[in-house]
């Protein structure tokens, strides 16, 4: 079949999906709004279509003038940016896809859905809102958005089953896909007698690099540890925060304890995972991260926040630990508990690897999305 993806960018969490589709003989086209600096095109090279000339002007005024001091202003385009419509239509119709997956309820996706609906191409909405959710809002703006986006939705975020929350009829949980990389017996641990802690995340305040360093500082005399931070630092906000992290390392004399790395290419990440014994993702406001699954695919135990959208991938006490979001004391306790028992770390890493093999494989993804396509065709849910 022909699979078409339209998304803001070609994210690393899509790579193993692209690999699975192409290896099965399917044809894949990926249209992205923009390209990030760190992307891997070994499976699929996206078509970076960009935005219309009018929106580029709007975006410049919004980001560079009106909100120039706001580091979050750059994401405005994800929801509000609109494409060069004629070029988008030509790309979609020229490909004639059998299934289209559109990222987010955005203006860009609405434009793509309009084209696909008129041509009869089945579409699925992909976003990271939880599967278990509050009842849908029924005011006019929300009803209009619903009509202008696909009826079927998939999400990698399970959410929590609480009173007042339900799973909508046309919503599906489709977790991230990560191929197993190294079984426990295929790798080594605790090189040099130390426990090597790895943390991956853009250099942004909400990623809580400093909180991890503070915890490591308190435990440095109790355990033989080494911390490696790997993250993107491409815009001036990220670079400024990265300098804060480096300043903290210098001021607290942690140069022999902490290594700070920036803009590491995807192809070089295997080296980082294989050098680690424990993966920690201390961030807050994390809608859905794939890095804990990547760590589990390398047989690493994981510590992450309980509000991380994909915290459900980490089984507390089995494949790692969850800590209360933004609770530094609880984070420290969980890290301490993990470091105190190396045998438990190894068993958690093994359980994580097994979970990747059994639950987060390409076949589960493929079976679900093709089943959703069949439902669209059968029930005429275009």
Helices and strands as residue ranges (DSSP letters): E 2-7, G 12-14, H 15-23, E 27-32, E 47-48, H 53-60, I 61-66, G 73-75, H 76-80, H 85-95, E 99-103, H 107-119, E 123-126, E 133-134, H 140-147, E 153-155, E 165-166, E 171-173, G 184-186, G 191-193, E 195-200, G 205-207, H 209-219, E 225-231, H 236-251, E 258-262, G 266-268, H 269-275, E 278-281, H 291-297, E 301-305, G 311-313, E 320-323, H 328-339, H 342-359, H 362-379
